[in-house]
Amino acid sequence: MTSPENDQVEAPTDVASGSAGTRRRTVVRAGAVAIVVLAGAVAGVAVARSSAAPPATAATATSTPDAGKTAPTAASVSAPATAPATTTDQNTGKLIPPPMSTEQYTKTSTELTALAARLPADLTLTAPPTWAQYAGQTPDYDQDIVSCPHIADRLAADLGARWTYSYGKLPTGPAGCTWTPVPWIPDRPPAERFFVSIGYQTGTVPGLLQGMDYCTGGVKAPRMDVPAVGRGALLYGCDDVNGPRYDLAVPDAGGGGVFFLHATGGTQRSPSEVADALLAVIDGATRSYG
């Protein structure tokens, strides 16, 4: 799932923006020598030279899961080039995260392989029958929280500290309902964001599992089939400049759509902490829809 933090973020006031294009430097040396010899004069010569460096480029990676695997299998792709530095949008003043680098891509793939081994087997999630009426539309509730499962206490038991519902509703797509540690700070900087979510989207499973997994710079995220979890289950994620975040997509046992279970930790949380958070929200979803 592409989280909001993958998009542009506000630039800190102490960050100076610079040109990412070609830099040119021109040095002009001018000299004139006049020698008066009788009635003749000679004037000097000017010499100019310039040099330019080409802009850096980054390759984009794509991945296609292999069908019919019986064990978690990482996708075989061409990894992107090492990411350039963060740039600034000259129109909005917002920071543009660099594309996911080769090292980050490889690191994420390793993390997903380790996480796949910890996922529960034979996970079955079934959407409530009432969700079918919202196919193709957004439900309207007096209070969005009434559509979300009560898992804050379960999260606290699994992860420690106190957790609270923060925003969102079901069924509204991959984002859905979101929970964060207490206190919830809506404008918390991206580097400090730690939350989990349960989403659900109606539709055909193959279509819903395409295009949900992009890291910074539009790089296709590492992904793998996890058939031990369930038929069609897919694990994907990113550990790029925005920190680790993982997603597990599980087809609805009722055939009406797909559950999206997500955890993200910002740059201040370790991959193991975020992996634990994903397992905790999977536990919460299982207790609510299993």
Buried (B, 14 or more C-beta within 10 A) or exposed (E): BBBEBBEBBEBEEEEEEEEBEEEEEEEEEEEEEEEEEEEEEEEEEEEEEEEEEEEEEBEEBEBEBEEEEEEBBBBEBEBBBBBBEBBBEEEEEEBBBBBBBBEBBEBBBBBBBEBBEEBBEEBEBEBEEEBEEBEEEEBEEEEBBEBBBEBBEBBBEBBEEEBBBBBBBBBBBBBBBBBBBEEBEEEBBBBEBBBBBBBBBBBEBEEBBEEBBBBBBBBBBBBBBBBBBBEBBBBBBBBBBBBBBBBBBBBBBBEBBBBBBBBBBBBEBEBEBBBBBBBBBBBBBBEBBE
